[in-house]
Amino acid sequence: MKKPYLIVGSLACTIWLAQAQQQETIRVSQSDISLVYNQYLQTGDNSAVTGGIGTERLTIYGPAFSMSHTFGNNIIDFDLGIDVISSASTDNIDFDESSPSRLDARTYTSIGYSRILEEGRMTITGGLSGSIESDYTSLGTNFGVVASSKDKMNTYSAQAQLFFDDLRWGRLQGGFLKPPIGLIYPEELRFREWYDVYNRNSYNLNLGFTRIIDQRNTFGGFITLSFQEGLLSTPFHRVYFNDGSLAVELLPNERFKTALTGSWNTFLGGNIILRNSLHGYMDTFGITSFAIESEAVFKMNARWNLQPSARFYLQSESEYFAPFEAHDPTDEFYTSDYDLSEFNSLNIGLRLSHSPTGRKNGNLANISWQYYYYGRSNNLAAHTLSMVLNFRPKKEDN
């Protein structure tokens, strides 16, 4: 099932690089624990399950746990979470109000290891990840390196990510893990097998460079190269043709993607930091996009921070997209998924964080609340509410 978990590769690389840079200064035994709760609410009327029309109503409840433990020059990260998903659109796979497709769950986990080398000038990283839901299983691995110049003014990074997905349905039935049954098609299209593959493999290469210009300004440049192969279509997406006939979505079995990001962070003084970035993207589905993003951090006092953000995004239409009943039956490839249509979007958010003072070791270190609104020009809208509790147990010197 498609979910709003997509992360632009270059942005992910930026975050990963920032974490690695921070790790260079850590030399004591220390654990950080985070408890997270997210709630996502979405509405829209262009569901790909019903051919580009119909409800896109979606609700996700997502508790998660993460822990980072540092000992000497070693860092271990662990994440575990579950998303409980209620989807009115996927319930229309078989038009049965009580069908299992209306309610789903996704469980995901990851573990990572980092080693700081050469007096803090180099960090190597590696990790494994996995997620499972009723119609999707994904296994991933990553490895990378971050290196800085002698004067610590320049930082270079490289990271490879590999994901291996299985789109067969039926693993989570009745709350138990079972062998997959097969691809799930719309109810009226189950008279045949539409695809001869059920796997999807993704390979990402993230490259980055950051430069400290002066005490107030830092510049970064990042590129992500991606290649996907296998079943890139979604088996339960319908396509209605202009002659009244019906089929399952069909997309090419290969896709190349390129993403570029430029970032500029500046300290304005008076406890204000600005983070700005530009994003560009293109792929072999014919999509190009551009985004501009800005975030400000206002340190109101020693305990409270306010962090507003905004992101504007423009996307062109894939050559394989057409709306409801607009495709011709002779088309080689076809989809009515509005994620591949032309649109613009606006994402605005606000984060408020509080760091208690006078705490004893082992108590709450930080708590934050976040709200994000996402709106598209094709009437899709979403709201995300989050709360994060960060704990830092007592430190022990090595």
N, C-alpha and C positions, 0 to 999 in steps of 0.2 A: 504494500500500500504506500502510495506517495504521501510523505509527511513534510511539514515545514521545518525540516532539520538541515536544510542545505546551507553549507558554509562555503563562501567563495574561497578558493584555494589560497590565493594570495593573502587574504585577510587572516586565514588560519596560520599561514607561515609567519605573518607579522606577530601574531600572538605568541606562537611557539618561540620565535626569536627573542621576544621581550622576556619570556620566562627564562630562557637559557642565559640571557645577559644578567638577570637578577641572581641566578644560581651561582654565578662566578664568585660572588662575595661571601657565600655561605660556607662556614667551616665548623659549625658546632652541631651536636646532635639535637635535632629538633623535629617535631611533628606538627603538622597543620591539618585540621579536620574541618570539613565543610558539610553542612546539611542544607539541602536546597529543595524548595518547592516551587514548581512552575504550573501555571494554569493558562491554557491557550484556548481562545474562543474565536471561531471563524464563521463568517457568513458570506454567501455569494450565490450566483444563479447561473454558473457556466460549468456544471459538473461534466467532466470527461467520461464518467461512468455512463451517463445517459446521452452521450453524443454532443456535448457542448451546451446543453440546456439542463435546467433542474438545479436543485439545491446543492450547495457546497458546505452546508452546515457541519461543523466539526468542533468537538470539544476534547481537549487532552488534559489530563491531570498527571503531573510528573514529579514525584518525589525522587531525590537522588542523594547519594553519599559520595564524598571524595576525601582522599587522604594523601598527603605528601610527607614522606619521612626522609630527613637528611641526616646522614652520618658520615662525618669526614668529608671526602670529596665525592660521595655517592648520594644519589637521590632516587627514591622509588615513589612513583605515583600510582594510585589506584582509584578507579571510579566504578560505581555501580548505580544503576537507575532503572526505573520502570515507568512506562507511560501507559496509562489507561485511556483508551481511545473510544469515543462515541461518535460515529460518523453516519449521518443521514444519507450521504451520497453513496457510500459503498454498500449501504443496505439495499440500494437499488440494483445491485448485481443480479439478484434473483427476485426482486419486487415482493419480498416476504417481510412484513413488518417485524416478525419475531425471529428473523434469521440471525445466525451467529455473526454475520458480517457487519451487523450494526454495532457490535461491541467487540473491541479487540484489545490486545495488550502487547506491548513491546518491552522486552528486557534487554539491557545493554550493559557491557562492562569493558574496561580497558585496564591494562597495566603497563607502566613505562619505567625505564631505567635510564639514568643519566650519570655520566662519569666526567668529572672535571679534571683536566690534564694541564700540564705545562704551566704551572703557577697561575691557573685561572684563565689562561689565554685560549684554551680550547675546551669544548664540551662535546662529548659524543652521546647520542641518544638512540634508544630503540624501544619498541613497544609492540604489544599485541592488543587486538580489540575484537569484539564480537557482539552481535545482536540477533535476536530471534523474535518473530511474531508469527501469526498463523500463516501468512502468505509470503514470508520473506525470511531468509537467513543470510547473515553477512559475517565473514571473517576477514580481519585485516591485520596488516603488519606495517611498521614504519621504522626507518632508521635515518639518522642524520648527523650532521656535525656543524658546530658553530665555532668560528675562530675569530680572534680580534688581533689587531696590530699591536706592536709593542707599546705604543703610546695610548692604547685603548680608544683611539678616536674613530677607528674604522672597524666594522664588524661584518663578517661574511658568513653566509649560511647556505646549507644544502640539505634537503630532506627528500626522501623517496617514500611514497605511500602505495600500498597494494591492497586492493579489496576484492574479495571473491564472494559473489552473491548467488544464492539459489532462490528462484522465484516460485517454487512449488508450494502449494497450499496443503494444509491439513496437519501441521505439526502440533498445534495447540488445540486439541479438541477435548472438551470436558475438563479443562484444567490440567491435562496430562500431556507429557511430551510423547509424540508418536511419529512414526516414519511418514514422510510427505506422501500425499496421494497423487498429486499432479497439478498442473496449471489450472487455475480457476477462470472460466470464461463466463460471460453473461448467460443468464438462464436459457435464452432462446437460441444460443449459438454453441451449444455443447454437443452438437451432432457430429463434430469432427475435431481433429487436432489442428489448430491454426499455426503452430510453430513447431519446429523440430529441435529446438534448443530450450533450455530452461536456466542456463547460467548467464551471469553477467560479471565480467572482470573489468576492474578499473585500475589504471596505473597513473600516479601523479608524481611529478618532479617539481619541487618548490625551491627556488633560488632567491636569495635575498642579500641586500647590502644596506648598511646604515652608516651614516657619517655624522659625528658630532661637530657641528659648525662652530659653535661657541657655547658659552655657559647657558644660553637661553634657547638655542635652536638645534634641532636634530632632523636630518633628512633621511628618508629611506626609499629604496626602490626594490620591487619584488616582481617575480614572474612565476607563473604556474603553467606547466605544460601537462596536459592530461590526454589519455587515450582510453576509450571504452570499447569493449567488444562483447558480442553475445546477444542476448535478448534485451534490446533497449526499448522495446515496446512494452506497454502494460497490458497484460492479458485480458483484464476485465473492462477496458475502455472501449466503448462502442463508437462506431462511425456510421452516420446515416448519409447515403449518397443522394444525388439530385434526381435519381429515378425511383426513389423510395426503397431501394435495397439497403441491406445492413451487413456490416462486417466488423471484425475486431481490428483495433488499431494496428497499423503496420509501419514501422520505421526501419531505417538501415541498421545493419548489425555492427557498424563501426562508427565511432564519433571521435573526432579530435577537438580539443578545446585549448584555448590560450587566454590567460588572464594576466593583466598588468596592473600594478598598483604603485602609486607614488604617495608617500606620506611626509608630512611636515608637522613636527611638534614644536611648540614654542611656549616659553614661560614669559608671561606678560608682567610679572611682578604683582605684588598685592595678593599673593596666594591664588593666582589664576593661571591655569594651564589650558592651552588650546591644542587639540589634535585634529588635523585635517588630512584628508586623503582623497585621491582621485583613482577611479577604477575603470579599466577598459576590458572588454571581453569579446571574443569571436569564436565560432565553431563551424564545423562542416555541415551542420543542419541549416546554415544560412542565418544564424542569429548573431547580431552584434549588439553590444550594450555599453552604456556609459553610466557611471555613478559618481556622485560627489557626496562626501560625508564629512561632518564636522561634529566635534564633541568638545565640551568645555568642562573643566573641573574647577569648582569654586570651594576653596577650603575656608569655611565660615569661621571655624575656630579649631581648637585642638581635638574636638570630639566629633564635629559634624562636617560632612562633605556633601555638596550638591553637584550633580552631574547630568546636565541636559545634553541631548544629542539629536541629530537630524540627518537623514539620508534621502537623497533624491535619485531616482533610477529611471533610465530610459532604455527600452528594448525594442529591437526590430522583430519582425515576424519570421518564423521559420518557413522555408520553402515548402515544407510538408504539411503546414497547417491550413485548415479551412473550417469555418463554422458549421453549424448544424445544416445538413442537407445541401452543402455547397460543393462537396467533393464529387468528382466524376468517377464512375466505376473503373475507368481505364487508367486512373492515376497509379503510378508505380508504388508510391508510399503515401500514407494518409493518416492524419490525426486531427481530432477536434479538442485537444488538450490546450486550454487557454494559458498554461504555463509557457507554451511555445508560440503564443500570439504576440502581436504588437501591443505594448501598453507602457504606461509610466506609473511609478509608484512613489509614495512618500512614507517614510518610517520616522516617527518622532518618539522620543522616550525621555524618561526622567528617572534618575537613580538617586536615592538618599541613603547615605551610610552614616553609621554611628559607631564610634569606638569608645567604650566605657573607660573612664579613668579610675584610678585607685583600685583596680581589680587585683585579686590574688592570682598567682600562676595557676593555670588549669581552668580558669573561668572564661567566659565569653570574651573574645578579642574584638569582634566586629560583627555588626548586623546591618544588612542593607535591604532596602525595598526598591523594586523596579517596576515601572509600567512602560509598555511600548504599544504604540498604535501603528498599524500597517494598513494602508489603503491603496488600492489599484484603480486605474481609470476604467477598468471593466467591471467595477462594482464589487470586487472582492474586498472584504475588510476583516481585520483581525485585531484582537486585543490580547496582550500577554501580561500577566501579573506574576511577579517572582519575589521570593524572600530567601535570603541566604544568611545562615548563621555560621560564623567562623570561630573555631576554637583553637587555642594554642596551649597545649599542656606545658608543664614545666620543662625548661631547657636543661640539658646536661652537657657540660663541657667534655670534649674528647680527652 
